[in-house]
Amino acid sequence: MKIPLRSDDCTQGRRMAGARALWAANGMKKEQMGKPIIAVVNSFTQFVPGHVHLHEIGQIVKAEIERLGCFAAEFNTIAIDDGIAMGHDGMLYSLPSRDIIADSVEYMVNAHKADAMICISNCDKITPGMLMASMRLNIPTVFVSGGPMEAGQLDGKHLDLIDAMIQSADSSISDAQIERVEACACPGCGCCSGMFTANSMNCLNEALGMALPGNGTLLATHTQRKELFLKAARQIVSNAMAYYRDGDASVLPRSIATRSAFLNAMTLDIAMGGSTNTVLHLLAIAQEAEVDFCMDDIDALSRRVPCLCKVAPNTAKYHVQDVHRAGGILSILYELSKANLLDTSARRVDGLNLQAAMDAYALTSPSLCQVALDMYRVAPAGRFSNVMSSQSSY
């Protein structure tokens, strides 16, 4: 059964002549009236390396959506860098910003009656804030993050932001050495290279079902990241059409982020040694989704799910770029599924259930697809870059 477009409220009928004039001033063509309006929810800022490269991406996504016949309009949310905000009263603003982000997305989407949205997030509070909004709104939504930063390199060893923090607190280390470390720790755009909160949430988004394969681990600077943005743009158009034209409610966030999906996401977090901040974020997202998921569930999972990965900050040897080269998130989930620790029937935004996604994308799966194999060959370039899609190392 066809579902009326939300945007009909501000594009259809004689009384909406003024609104249509304003839409036209925004660039909407006459033939786009009556087609889904897709919000491109971006979070570009030059205050945060995880978001500094996102200024081009919104328009790339918009162009792809409009090539497929819908109308797309971009807006931005705030984004705070926890690493820069730490150590002074700036950190008082970090967690509240999550809820402000959720509110701002809700306000923009509802005020302008957008029919669907694609959320371009990345760092600590931005992904959970946008996820909270997506559960409130419950319109077709696809997430695609800005991607992880490459690990830094110094004297033949990998390092990251935490190395700079730890060594600066050690009085036995010279100022000259600290300067060398801080010059190499963060080599460009992307969210900090270890399994910290930002990367953890972007990885969990794959397990939650709201993002495409590679979302949490494919490097921010690689050319394949641009293709992931284009895939996400195509997916949101497909999902918007599936819902409004065909009446398929399985593409909605609350149909995807079920109790099983939250349990799968927390299982992944425990297995990959993710950030403990995911606990407070998943609980908040579940609250917005009206899903029965609580601390007792997390406690029960923690008693039976093994930790399979040691990634920075658990070890200085491996970073998220190494998780990607080892097969990414769906390969970790595949190993967990062998122990019956997951609900593999859980739905995803790409139309696959978790089992089908693992069959196609897990590195040790007999039916691994060529697209996945090519994606996992992506390697760091080992040079500074603040430009999205600026390197193609394999």
Secondary structure, DSSP 8 states (H G I E B T S, - for coil): -----TTHHHHSSGGGHHHHHHHHHTT--GGGTTS-EEEEEE---TT-TTTTTTTTHHHHHHHHHHHTT-EEEEEE-----HHHHTTSGGGGGHHHHHHHHHHHHHHHHHHTT-SEEEEEE-STTHHHHHHHHHHHH-S-EEEEE--B---EEETTEEE-HHHHHHHHT-TTS-HHHHHHHHHHS--BSSB-SSSSHHHHHHHHHHHHTSB-TTTTTS-TTBHHHHHHHHHHHHHHHHHHHHHHTT--GGGSHHHHS-HHHHHHHHHHHHHTT--THHHHHHHHHHHHHT----HHHHHHHHTT-------TTS-SS--HHHHHHTTHHHHHHHHHHHTT-S-TT-B-TTS-BHHHHHHHH-TT-TT--HHHHHHHT-----S-B-STT-B---
